[in-house]
Amino acid sequence: MLSLLCFLVSLLFLLLLPCLRPCFSAKGSLKDKKKIDEGTYVVGEEEPPKGLRRELMPRHVAVIMDGNRRWAKQAGLLTSQGYEAGAKRLIELAELCFKLGINTVSAFAFSTENWGRHKIEVKCLMYLFQRYLKSKIQFFQSKEIRVSVIGNLAKIPESLLGIITEIEDATKSYKKKHLILAIDYSGRFDILRACKSIVKKSEHGLIREKDVDETLFERELQTKCTEFPSPDLLIRTSGEQRISNFFLWQLAYTELFFSPVLWPDFDKDKLLDALASYQHRERRFGCQV
């Protein structure tokens, strides 16, 4: 009963947030504000920090943004505020990645398994996706960031689907910076979907058995939307050390970086630590160098 009440309060907060934001700015607790803003980084520098080499930057960084709810609980905030802080952190770090020369950033925003969470929490998340994406369309256009959303999307509310179509159409011409949001995504579903597509094309005589190779298969996966479908680096926060049905095919030779830090606290310095770790690794892709 207490859990249900917390979710109801979170949903009410999200609905009223646009109206209440000015009040929070004027009267919010300094302690809470410090917690939310701690580690915020405004991107300005074009060159990588000392010790990092631009030519060794990954082309594609994937992130599993874990720990938003725990962060909110520890800070004495609503669950919805944890998700809000996590969304803000993603945009900040994606912009930093692009400044450092990284072409693609993909984020596991909502897994297919997440539908099993409490219905009110799921509604909160869908509303947050819709409101946040709509509010950022002009921002993505001004920064020339292409936004793609991948996933099953069969259960996604029509209102959110409309915003997804709008933001993808508005940013589809941009090439150098690509943000991919995985919503209702499952690595297993992605692979099954690709297999079914190949079988159907074979039945229609469009492809033959000898045509099927890794390159063709990758063109059937949902990451075909990007020039660099296989992440070079995967970052997962909050101390968990698993990939949780994310990019099962694409992560075959991805370097993994696990951080104990909760996602909203994963700031500029933590990202640079992950990139430094990546640049010090020797990637052999199964071959001896």
Solvent accessible surface area in square Angstrom, and as a share of the most:
residue,aa,sasa,rsa
1,M,193,0.86
2,L,132,0.65
3,S,67,0.43
4,L,62,0.31
5,L,100,0.50
6,C,66,0.40
7,F,26,0.11
8,L,84,0.42
9,V,62,0.36
10,S,3,0.02
11,L,39,0.19
12,L,99,0.49
13,F,21,0.09
14,L,2,0.01
15,L,93,0.46
16,L,75,0.37
17,L,6,0.03
18,P,72,0.45
19,C,99,0.59
20,L,59,0.29
21,R,108,0.40
22,P,88,0.55
23,C,66,0.40
24,F,85,0.35
25,S,88,0.57
26,A,84,0.65
27,K,173,0.73
28,G,38,0.37
29,S,55,0.36
30,L,150,0.75
31,K,168,0.71
32,D,48,0.25
33,K,110,0.47
34,K,150,0.64
35,K,61,0.26
36,I,56,0.29
37,D,50,0.26
38,E,95,0.43
39,G,31,0.29
40,T,58,0.34
41,Y,43,0.16
42,V,131,0.75
43,V,21,0.12
44,G,53,0.51
45,E,125,0.56
46,E,96,0.43
47,E,121,0.54
48,P,22,0.14
49,P,49,0.31
50,K,214,0.91
51,G,63,0.61
52,L,19,0.10
53,R,132,0.48
54,R,94,0.34
55,E,120,0.54
56,L,70,0.35
57,M,18,0.08
58,P,2,0.01
59,R,131,0.48
60,H,0,0.00
61,V,1,0.00
62,A,0,0.00
63,V,8,0.05
64,I,11,0.05
65,M,32,0.14
66,D,31,0.16
67,G,6,0.06
68,N,18,0.09
69,R,101,0.37
70,R,97,0.36
71,W,3,0.01
72,A,1,0.01
73,K,170,0.72
74,Q,135,0.60
75,A,22,0.17
76,G,68,0.66
77,L,25,0.13
78,L,50,0.25
79,T,32,0.19
80,S,2,0.01
81,Q,37,0.17
82,G,0,0.00
83,Y,21,0.08
84,E,30,0.14
85,A,10,0.08
86,G,3,0.03
87,A,21,0.17
88,K,72,0.31
89,R,9,0.03
90,L,13,0.06
91,I,18,0.09
92,E,22,0.10
93,L,8,0.04
94,A,4,0.03
95,E,30,0.14
96,L,4,0.02
97,C,3,0.02
98,F,15,0.06
99,K,56,0.24
100,L,3,0.01
101,G,44,0.42
102,I,2,0.01
103,N,26,0.13
104,T,0,0.00
105,V,4,0.02
106,S,0,0.00
107,A,0,0.00
108,F,18,0.08
109,A,25,0.19
110,F,1,0.00
111,S,12,0.08
112,T,47,0.27
113,E,104,0.47
114,N,29,0.15
115,W,56,0.20
116,G,74,0.71
117,R,77,0.28
118,H,75,0.34
119,K,161,0.68
120,I,24,0.12
121,E,3,0.01
122,V,11,0.07
123,K,127,0.54
124,C,4,0.02
125,L,8,0.04
126,M,11,0.05
127,Y,61,0.23
128,L,7,0.04
129,F,28,0.12
130,Q,49,0.22
131,R,41,0.15
132,Y,34,0.13
133,L,10,0.05
134,K,125,0.53
135,S,74,0.48
136,K,48,0.20
137,I,18,0.09
138,Q,148,0.66
139,F,49,0.20
140,F,3,0.01
141,Q,70,0.31
142,S,84,0.54
143,K,76,0.32
144,E,102,0.46
145,I,4,0.02
146,R,64,0.23
147,V,1,0.01
148,S,7,0.05
149,V,12,0.07
150,I,9,0.05
151,G,5,0.04
152,N,57,0.29
153,L,39,0.19
154,A,83,0.64
155,K,132,0.56
156,I,7,0.04
157,P,54,0.34
158,E,142,0.64
159,S,60,0.39
160,L,0,0.00
161,L,47,0.24
162,G,42,0.40
163,I,16,0.08
164,I,7,0.03
165,T,77,0.45
166,E,87,0.39
167,I,0,0.00
168,E,52,0.23
169,D,79,0.41
170,A,31,0.24
171,T,0,0.00
172,K,126,0.54
173,S,79,0.51
174,Y,44,0.17
175,K,159,0.67
176,K,169,0.72
177,K,58,0.25
178,H,7,0.03
179,L,2,0.01
180,I,0,0.00
181,L,16,0.08
182,A,1,0.01
183,I,1,0.00
184,D,1,0.01
185,Y,1,0.00
186,S,7,0.04
187,G,1,0.01
188,R,170,0.62
189,F,71,0.30
190,D,1,0.00
191,I,49,0.25
192,L,104,0.52
193,R,93,0.34
194,A,0,0.00
195,C,54,0.33
196,K,142,0.60
197,S,33,0.21
198,I,17,0.09
199,V,84,0.48
200,K,124,0.53
201,K,72,0.31
202,S,56,0.36
203,E,133,0.60
204,H,131,0.58
205,G,63,0.61
206,L,124,0.62
207,I,26,0.13
208,R,146,0.53
209,E,159,0.71
210,K,154,0.65
211,D,48,0.25
212,V,64,0.37
213,D,82,0.43
214,E,120,0.54
215,T,81,0.47
216,L,18,0.09
217,F,21,0.09
218,E,55,0.25
219,R,141,0.52
220,E,17,0.08
221,L,1,0.00
222,Q,23,0.10
223,T,0,0.00
224,K,119,0.50
225,C,33,0.19
226,T,10,0.06
227,E,135,0.60
228,F,38,0.16
229,P,33,0.21
230,S,45,0.29
231,P,3,0.02
232,D,10,0.05
233,L,0,0.00
234,L,1,0.00
235,I,0,0.00
236,R,13,0.05
237,T,0,0.00
238,S,11,0.07
239,G,40,0.38
240,E,46,0.20
241,Q,134,0.59
242,R,135,0.49
243,I,53,0.27
244,S,44,0.28
245,N,25,0.13
246,F,0,0.00
247,F,0,0.00
248,L,60,0.30
249,W,76,0.26
250,Q,7,0.03
251,L,16,0.08
252,A,78,0.60
253,Y,125,0.48
254,T,14,0.08
255,E,34,0.15
256,L,67,0.34
257,F,38,0.16
258,F,64,0.27
259,S,7,0.05
260,P,109,0.69
261,V,33,0.19
262,L,22,0.11
263,W,1,0.00
264,P,5,0.03
265,D,38,0.20
266,F,1,0.01
267,D,23,0.12
268,K,57,0.24
269,D,85,0.44
270,K,68,0.29
271,L,3,0.02
272,L,22,0.11
273,D,83,0.43
274,A,0,0.00
275,L,0,0.00
276,A,31,0.24
277,S,34,0.22
278,Y,19,0.07
279,Q,26,0.12
280,H,149,0.67
281,R,83,0.30
282,E,112,0.50
283,R,59,0.22
284,R,117,0.43
285,F,111,0.46
286,G,71,0.68
287,C,87,0.52
288,Q,177,0.79
289,V,141,0.81
